[in-house]
Amino acid sequence: MKPQALRAGLLAATLILSPAGLAGAVRWNDVLKQPVEWYASAEARTVADTVLLYQDTSGGWPKNRDMTVLPPPRPTPPDPHDSVTDISAPTIDNDATTTQLRLLAQVFTATGDPRYRDSILRGLDYLLVAQYANGGWPQFHPLRKGYYTHITYNDNAMVNVLEVLREVRDAPAPFAWVDAARRDRAGRAVARGLECILRTQVKQAGRFTAWCAQHDEHTLEPAWARHFEPPSLSGMESIGLVRFLMSVEQPTPEIIAAVEGAVAWFRTVPITGLRVEDFTGPDGQRDRRAVADPAAPPIWARFYELGTNRPIFIGRDKVIRYDFNEIERERRTGYVYLRDWPARLVERDYPRWRAKHKLP
């Protein structure tokens, strides 16, 4: 059957289950949070059928699409500040592709429908083909010009891929049925990805620190993304990387050193005596500011200056500043620059990890 005919057939079948072409009770952000019996339901199959419609011929899926809504929406105008104009492009950004694979795996396990199996295998092949030889993943595949080719740790994109492939390698439900050849490929991809994480950890004065949200795919150095995402040490994305390293069941000395170095760095760069609050400006518009507060708990910056570890804040003008309140309101309210991201890791999870592995 030709792809166009297949898509038309899928759409027709899906609309039978959802005559109005509207979302059901479960929203897209919650499709992986349902009780196991839901994945055998008519509603789950409706969502899964819609997911099939969105799958690109490469095997991946686009981001920022509500795939509980039928039929697939027409493309919307792109962000005028972003050079990506094709919003249907397959990507691992914003939980794309990995979310669809997890959902389809649950529905296939519950229903046995071979269409979901075939879609999952194409999606896994997409992830395996997209990996660089150095172990990293770009934000988009096929590659797009610009910062999208960088190794992408931003918003846990690469960690999400590694977690899915590790499950495929280890073959627990709902991926227990995946063939041995793909499990082997997934295992080798995870090993390369882990090595990439270790190689890209930034050192200062010979000591391990953290990671940038994106690293150059050739040099492995911290790299620019959007104008407000400079080469820097990330107080947010580094959390996901440390947690992934900590999840390795038998950590090597290299993994242990990487975790120890990152946590030590987190402990040296918290911001104290500062609180972020939302307020309404004189013009009636929502705004956000940082204010002095001696009683405020520690927070961390999303970006730390390379070499100095100073928190930095940058708007769309690409000018680095050291005061959050100096960047434009659109970025103050539209992006998260300050939060307590590492607190739980440093205070609870890291000590438990050390105890689990009986580290001195």
URZIWO-V649899 format. One record per residue. N is the residue number from 1. PHI is phi as a letter, one per 40 degrees, with the letter a starting at -180 (999 if undefined). PSI is psi in radians with two decimals (NA if undefined). Layout:
BEGIN
n->[N	N]
phi->[PHI	PHI]
psi->[PSI	PSI]
END
This chain:
BEGIN
n->[1	2	3	4	5	6	7	8	9	10	11	12	13	14	15	16	17	18	19	20	21	22	23	24	25	26	27	28	29	30	31	32	33	34	35	36	37	38	39	40	41	42	43	44	45	46	47	48	49	50	51	52	53	54	55	56	57	58	59	60	61	62	63	64	65	66	67	68	69	70	71	72	73	74	75	76	77	78	79	80	81	82	83	84	85	86	87	88	89	90	91	92	93	94	95	96	97	98	99	100	101	102	103	104	105	106	107	108	109	110	111	112	113	114	115	116	117	118	119	120	121	122	123	124	125	126	127	128	129	130	131	132	133	134	135	136	137	138	139	140	141	142	143	144	145	146	147	148	149	150	151	152	153	154	155	156	157	158	159	160	161	162	163	164	165	166	167	168	169	170	171	172	173	174	175	176	177	178	179	180	181	182	183	184	185	186	187	188	189	190	191	192	193	194	195	196	197	198	199	200	201	202	203	204	205	206	207	208	209	210	211	212	213	214	215	216	217	218	219	220	221	222	223	224	225	226	227	228	229	230	231	232	233	234	235	236	237	238	239	240	241	242	243	244	245	246	247	248	249	250	251	252	253	254	255	256	257	258	259	260	261	262	263	264	265	266	267	268	269	270	271	272	273	274	275	276	277	278	279	280	281	282	283	284	285	286	287	288	289	290	291	292	293	294	295	296	297	298	299	300	301	302	303	304	305	306	307	308	309	310	311	312	313	314	315	316	317	318	319	320	321	322	323	324	325	326	327	328	329	330	331	332	333	334	335	336	337	338	339	340	341	342	343	344	345	346	347	348	349	350	351	352	353	354	355	356	357	358	359	360]
phi->[999	c	d	c	c	c	c	c	c	c	c	c	c	c	c	c	c	b	d	c	g	b	c	c	c	c	c	d	c	b	c	c	b	c	c	d	c	c	c	c	c	c	c	c	c	c	c	c	c	c	d	c	c	c	c	c	c	c	h	c	b	c	b	f	b	c	c	c	c	b	c	d	c	c	d	b	d	c	c	c	c	b	c	c	b	c	c	c	c	c	a	b	c	f	g	c	g	c	c	c	c	c	c	c	c	c	c	c	c	c	b	g	c	c	c	c	d	c	c	c	c	c	c	c	c	d	c	c	c	c	c	c	c	c	h	c	b	c	c	b	a	d	c	b	c	h	c	c	c	c	c	b	c	d	f	g	d	c	c	d	c	c	c	c	c	c	c	c	d	c	g	c	c	c	b	c	c	c	c	c	c	c	c	c	c	c	c	c	c	c	c	c	c	c	c	c	d	c	c	c	c	c	b	b	f	g	b	c	b	b	b	c	c	a	b	d	c	b	c	g	c	d	b	c	b	c	d	b	b	c	d	a	c	c	c	b	d	c	c	c	c	c	c	c	c	c	c	c	c	b	c	c	d	c	c	c	c	c	c	d	c	c	c	c	c	d	c	c	b	c	b	b	g	b	b	b	b	c	a	b	c	d	c	g	c	c	a	a	a	b	b	c	a	d	c	c	c	c	b	b	c	c	b	b	c	c	g	b	g	c	c	b	b	a	b	c	c	g	c	c	b	b	b	d	c	c	c	c	d	d	c	d	c	b	a	b	b	b	a	c	d	c	d	c	c	c	c	b	c	c	d	c	c	c	c	d	c	f	c	c]
psi->[2.36	2.62	-0.69	-0.71	-0.67	-0.79	-0.70	-0.72	-0.72	-0.74	-0.75	-0.75	-0.68	-0.69	-0.42	-0.69	-0.47	1.37	-0.62	-0.09	0.47	2.83	2.64	-2.76	-0.53	2.18	2.84	-0.70	-0.20	0.12	-0.36	0.12	0.27	2.73	2.69	-0.59	-0.39	-0.57	-0.17	0.00	2.87	-0.64	-0.73	-0.70	-0.61	-0.82	-0.78	-0.68	-0.65	-0.70	-0.68	-0.62	-0.53	-0.26	2.26	2.77	-0.38	-0.32	-0.26	3.13	2.71	2.92	2.91	0.63	2.28	1.76	0.29	-0.13	2.34	2.53	3.06	2.33	2.70	2.64	2.41	2.76	2.42	2.90	2.12	-0.30	-0.01	2.39	-0.10	2.06	-0.33	1.68	-0.02	0.02	2.38	2.49	2.91	0.08	2.64	0.73	0.19	2.66	-0.87	-0.65	-0.79	-0.70	-0.74	-0.74	-0.88	-0.63	-0.69	-0.76	-0.67	-0.75	-0.64	-0.49	-0.47	0.20	2.08	-0.35	-0.66	-0.70	-0.84	-0.68	-0.73	-0.78	-0.69	-0.68	-0.71	-0.72	-0.62	-0.82	-0.71	-0.68	-0.56	-0.33	2.39	2.80	-0.49	0.00	-0.21	2.97	2.41	2.91	-0.68	2.53	2.26	2.69	2.53	2.55	2.59	-2.83	-0.19	-0.30	-0.22	2.72	2.16	1.78	-0.24	2.32	0.56	0.43	-0.91	-0.62	-0.70	-0.75	-0.80	-0.65	-0.71	-0.83	-0.56	-0.67	-0.69	-0.76	-0.80	-0.24	0.67	2.92	2.49	0.38	0.26	-0.39	-0.16	2.45	2.74	-0.62	-0.77	-0.62	-0.68	-0.76	-0.70	-0.72	-0.73	-0.61	-0.70	-0.73	-0.74	-0.69	-0.71	-0.74	-0.64	-0.75	-0.79	-0.66	-0.46	-0.11	2.25	2.37	2.50	2.16	0.66	0.07	2.47	2.46	-1.95	-2.71	2.77	2.83	-0.39	2.51	2.49	2.32	-0.22	-0.87	-0.33	0.15	2.70	2.49	2.79	2.58	-2.07	2.96	-0.45	0.28	1.42	2.89	2.18	3.09	2.27	2.14	-0.09	-1.07	-0.52	-0.43	-0.84	-0.63	-0.74	-0.74	-0.67	-0.76	-0.70	-0.36	-0.13	2.18	-0.65	1.40	2.39	2.92	-0.59	-0.72	-0.76	-0.76	-0.66	-0.78	-0.83	-0.74	-0.74	-0.77	-0.70	-0.69	-0.80	-0.65	-0.27	-0.21	0.30	2.70	2.16	2.75	0.39	2.40	2.47	2.29	2.59	2.56	2.96	2.17	3.00	-0.44	0.08	0.05	2.60	2.44	3.02	2.53	2.79	2.30	2.61	2.37	1.75	-0.40	-0.05	2.46	2.84	2.51	2.92	2.71	2.65	-0.58	2.29	2.38	2.31	2.29	-0.65	-0.39	0.33	2.38	2.36	2.65	2.37	2.34	-2.86	-0.19	-0.07	0.34	2.15	2.27	2.83	0.09	2.08	-0.65	-0.15	-0.23	2.85	2.67	-0.67	-0.66	-0.62	-0.71	-0.27	0.09	2.63	1.98	-0.39	2.28	3.03	0.64	-0.90	-0.09	-0.88	-0.68	-0.88	-0.75	-0.56	-0.97	-0.69	-0.82	-0.66	-0.69	-0.78	-0.72	-0.70	-0.71	0.14	0.83	2.48	NA]
END
